[in-house]
Amino acid sequence: MLTSAGVFDIFPRLVCAGIGCIYGCSTGRLRRLSHNDIGITKGGKTRFIGVGTMLIDILTIFPKMFEDVLNTSILKIALQKGVVRIGLHNIRDYSTDKHRKTDDAPYGGGPGMIMTCDPVFRAVEAVRTAERKDSHLVLLTPQGRTFTQKVARELSQKSGLMLLCGRYEGFDERIRTGLKPDEISVGDYVLSGGEIAAMIVVDAVVRLLPGALGCGASTADESFENGGLDYPHYTSPTEYRGMKVPEVLLSGHHAEIEKWRREQARKRTRKRRPDLSDEQADDSDTQNGEERRD
């Protein structure tokens, strides 16, 4: 519920309205700042909730798609803690068309519609205020470099991110050449738009930020962090339908447990993702100053 002071109780549904809104946390409550507060329309100094946190701006024609995602699990907790601030911006609000169009038919013919230059350029330029001058612009596209855990960690080191979500058949090519974004793909498949891809990027990046997870070491042993897959995990009970927890995990011998986990991770990686096993070998050879020979 939104109070007269403009502060959300923790945690109702997030609602994005107007030209742009940003979510952050103050004294345990989630607050939404209006577009005037964040200086989008007047070019004034942007005022944020929280200090020293990453700012992620998402530019999309469907901002409401993000409501439940931002109101759930790790992202919700990160917003509560003030670890991250997330701004949602509707590209349609920057269209000069009376119907707020953001697309048009492709020159040369062909199926579908193409996102036009002007609303996208205007949105990026309006959002990129002084506080965002160093934000890293990312365009979600199947033609981009593949999003991996390494890329997620790279992006987590940025002071801020601006994620540009496409729709229809894609972007006018001049958006790429004019804005020069970092083009990123979440995989070799086709989605209806960049919103789900942006959710993947946001989730993967935010959980790497200091303070986002309850245990700082939680991300260190996850799949892909060390170039391979994670080891098997077990919890209570010690036996379920004839399936038992490996004895070593019950032994209390931490060195042996660590050794078992490393071995299991390597075996699982070799069996399920041999391509990652090759990458691990390459990394190991490089670290040892040796050239790998097949």
C-alpha positions in Angstrom: 0.0 0.0 0.0 1.3 3.5 -0.9 1.1 5.9 2.0 0.7 9.6 1.8 4.4 10.0 2.2 5.0 7.9 -0.9 6.5 5.0 0.9 5.6 1.4 0.1 4.9 -1.1 2.9 7.2 -4.1 2.6 6.4 -5.5 0.1 3.3 -4.9 -2.0 3.5 -5.2 -5.8 5.8 -2.7 -7.4 4.1 -0.4 -9.8 5.9 1.7 -12.4 4.0 4.7 -13.6 4.8 8.0 -15.3 8.0 8.6 -17.3 10.3 6.7 -15.0 10.6 5.3 -11.6 13.3 4.0 -9.4 13.2 1.6 -6.6 15.4 1.6 -3.5 15.2 1.1 0.2 15.2 3.5 3.2 14.7 2.5 6.8 13.3 -0.9 5.9 10.7 0.4 3.4 10.7 0.4 -0.3 10.3 3.8 -1.9 9.4 4.7 -5.4 10.8 8.0 -6.7 8.9 10.0 -9.3 10.5 11.1 -12.6 10.8 14.6 -11.1 12.8 13.2 -8.2 15.2 11.4 -10.5 15.5 14.4 -12.8 14.5 12.7 -16.1 12.3 15.5 -17.5 13.9 18.6 -16.0 17.5 17.5 -16.2 18.1 18.3 -12.5 20.3 16.5 -10.1 19.2 12.9 -9.5 18.3 12.0 -5.9 18.6 8.4 -5.0 17.7 6.2 -2.0 20.8 4.6 -0.5 24.5 5.4 -0.8 27.2 3.6 -2.7 24.9 1.1 -4.4 24.7 0.0 -8.0 22.0 1.6 -10.1 20.4 -0.5 -12.9 18.1 1.2 -15.4 15.8 -1.0 -17.5 14.4 0.6 -20.7 11.4 -1.3 -22.1 7.9 -1.0 -23.5 6.6 -3.4 -20.9 7.9 -2.2 -17.5 5.1 -4.0 -15.6 6.7 -7.4 -16.6 9.3 -6.7 -13.9 7.0 -6.1 -11.0 6.9 -9.7 -9.6 10.5 -10.3 -10.4 11.7 -7.3 -8.4 9.3 -8.2 -5.6 10.7 -11.8 -5.1 13.6 -13.6 -3.4 17.1 -12.2 -3.8 16.2 -9.1 -5.8 13.6 -8.1 -3.2 16.1 -8.6 -0.4 18.8 -6.7 -2.3 16.4 -3.8 -2.8 15.4 -3.9 0.9 19.1 -3.8 1.9 19.9 -0.9 -0.4 22.4 -3.1 -2.3 21.0 -2.1 -5.6 18.6 0.5 -7.1 16.5 -0.4 -10.1 14.9 2.1 -12.4 12.2 1.2 -14.9 11.6 3.4 -17.9 8.9 3.0 -20.5 10.3 3.7 -24.0 6.8 4.6 -25.2 7.0 7.7 -23.0 9.7 9.1 -25.2 7.7 8.6 -28.5 6.5 11.8 -30.2 3.8 9.8 -32.0 0.3 10.5 -30.7 -0.3 6.8 -30.3 3.1 6.4 -28.6 4.4 4.1 -31.3 7.9 2.7 -31.1 7.9 0.5 -34.2 7.5 0.7 -38.0 7.6 -1.5 -41.0 11.1 -2.5 -42.3 12.5 -0.8 -45.4 12.9 -3.4 -48.2 9.9 -5.4 -47.0 9.7 -8.4 -44.8 7.8 -9.8 -41.9 7.2 -8.0 -38.6 8.0 -4.5 -37.3 11.2 -2.8 -36.3 11.9 -0.7 -33.2 12.5 2.9 -34.4 15.4 5.1 -33.6 13.9 8.2 -32.1 12.1 6.8 -29.0 15.1 4.7 -28.1 17.7 7.4 -28.5 15.5 9.9 -26.6 15.0 7.4 -23.8 18.7 6.6 -23.4 19.6 10.3 -23.6 17.0 11.3 -21.0 17.9 8.6 -18.6 21.6 9.2 -18.9 21.8 12.0 -16.4 25.0 13.1 -14.6 24.7 10.3 -12.0 24.4 7.8 -14.9 27.1 9.2 -17.1 29.3 6.1 -16.5 26.4 3.6 -16.7 27.3 0.7 -19.0 24.7 0.5 -21.8 23.7 -3.1 -22.7 21.5 -4.1 -25.6 19.8 -7.5 -25.2 20.0 -9.2 -28.6 20.5 -12.7 -29.9 23.4 -11.3 -32.0 25.4 -10.2 -29.0 28.2 -11.9 -27.1 27.1 -14.8 -25.0 26.1 -14.0 -21.4 28.1 -16.2 -19.0 29.0 -16.2 -15.3 32.3 -14.4 -16.3 30.3 -11.7 -18.1 27.9 -11.4 -15.1 30.9 -10.8 -12.8 32.3 -8.3 -15.3 29.0 -6.4 -15.3 28.8 -6.5 -11.5 32.0 -4.4 -11.3 30.3 -1.6 -13.2 29.1 1.5 -11.3 25.7 1.2 -13.1 24.0 -0.6 -16.0 21.4 0.5 -18.5 19.6 -2.5 -20.1 17.8 -1.9 -23.4 15.1 -4.3 -24.2 13.9 -4.9 -27.7 10.7 -6.2 -29.2 9.2 -7.1 -32.6 11.8 -8.2 -35.2 14.6 -6.2 -33.5 16.2 -2.8 -33.5 16.8 -0.4 -36.4 20.5 -0.9 -37.1 21.3 2.7 -36.4 20.5 2.2 -32.7 23.5 -0.2 -32.6 25.8 2.0 -34.6 24.7 5.3 -32.9 24.5 4.3 -29.3 27.3 1.7 -29.5 26.0 -0.6 -26.7 27.5 -3.7 -25.3 25.4 -6.3 -27.2 24.6 -9.4 -25.1 22.8 -12.6 -25.8 21.5 -15.0 -23.1 21.6 -18.0 -25.4 21.1 -19.4 -28.9 17.3 -19.3 -28.9 14.6 -16.7 -29.7 12.5 -14.8 -27.2 9.6 -12.5 -27.8 11.6 -9.6 -26.4 14.5 -8.5 -24.3 12.6 -8.3 -21.0 13.2 -11.9 -19.9 16.8 -11.6 -21.0 17.1 -8.5 -18.9 15.7 -10.3 -15.9 18.3 -13.0 -16.3 21.1 -10.4 -16.4 19.7 -8.5 -13.4 19.4 -11.6 -11.3 22.8 -12.9 -12.2 24.5 -9.6 -11.6 22.7 -8.5 -8.4 23.4 -11.7 -6.5 27.2 -11.1 -7.1 27.0 -7.7 -5.4 28.4 -7.5 -1.8 25.5 -7.9 0.7 23.0 -9.3 -1.7 23.3 -12.9 -0.3 23.2 -13.9 3.3 26.6 -15.7 3.0 29.3 -13.9 1.1 30.8 -17.3 0.1 27.5 -18.5 -1.4 28.5 -17.6 -5.0 32.1 -18.9 -4.8 31.4 -22.6 -5.2 28.4 -22.3 -7.6 28.4 -23.7 -11.1 30.6 -21.8 -13.6 32.4 -19.8 -10.9 35.5 -21.9 -11.2 35.1 -22.8 -14.8 33.0 -25.9 -14.2 29.8 -27.3 -12.7 28.9 -27.4 -9.0 29.3 -30.5 -6.9 26.2 -32.5 -5.7 24.3 -31.2 -2.6 22.5 -33.2 0.1 20.4 -32.3 3.1 18.2 -34.1 5.6 17.2 -36.9 5.9 20.4 -39.0 5.6 18.4 -41.6 3.7 15.3 -41.2 1.5 13.7 -44.1 -0.3 16.9 -46.1 -0.2 19.0 -43.2 -1.4 21.7 -42.4 1.1 23.9 -39.3 1.7 27.6 -40.1 0.9 29.4 -41.1 4.1 32.1 -38.5 3.7 29.6 -35.7 4.1 28.6 -37.1 7.5 32.2 -37.6 8.6 32.9 -34.1 9.9 36.3 -34.3 8.2 36.4 -31.0 6.4 39.5 -31.7 4.3 38.0 -34.9 3.0 34.7 -33.3 2.3 36.4 -30.5 0.3 38.4 -33.1 -1.6 35.2 -35.1 -2.4 33.4 -32.0 -3.6 36.2 -31.0 -5.9 36.4 -34.5 -7.4 32.6 -34.7 -7.9 32.6 -31.2 -9.5 35.3 -32.3 -12.0 33.5 -35.6 -12.8 30.2 -33.9 -13.3 31.7 -31.3 -15.5 33.5 -33.8 -17.7 30.4 -35.9 -18.1 27.8 -33.2 -18.6 29.8 -30.3 -20.0 33.0 -31.5 -21.7 33.4 -28.1 -23.3 33.9 -26.6 -19.9 36.4 -29.3 -19.0 38.5 -28.2 -22.1 38.2 -24.6 -20.9 39.4 -25.6 -17.4 42.4 -27.4 -18.9 43.2 -24.4 -21.0 43.0 -22.1 -17.9 45.1 -24.5 -15.9 47.8 -24.7 -18.6 47.9 -20.9 -18.9 48.2 -20.5 -15.1 51.1 -23.0 -15.1 52.9 -21.1 -17.9 52.6 -24.1 -20.2 51.3 -24.3 -23.7 48.6 -27.0 -24.0 49.5 -29.7 -26.7 46.8 -32.1 -28.0 
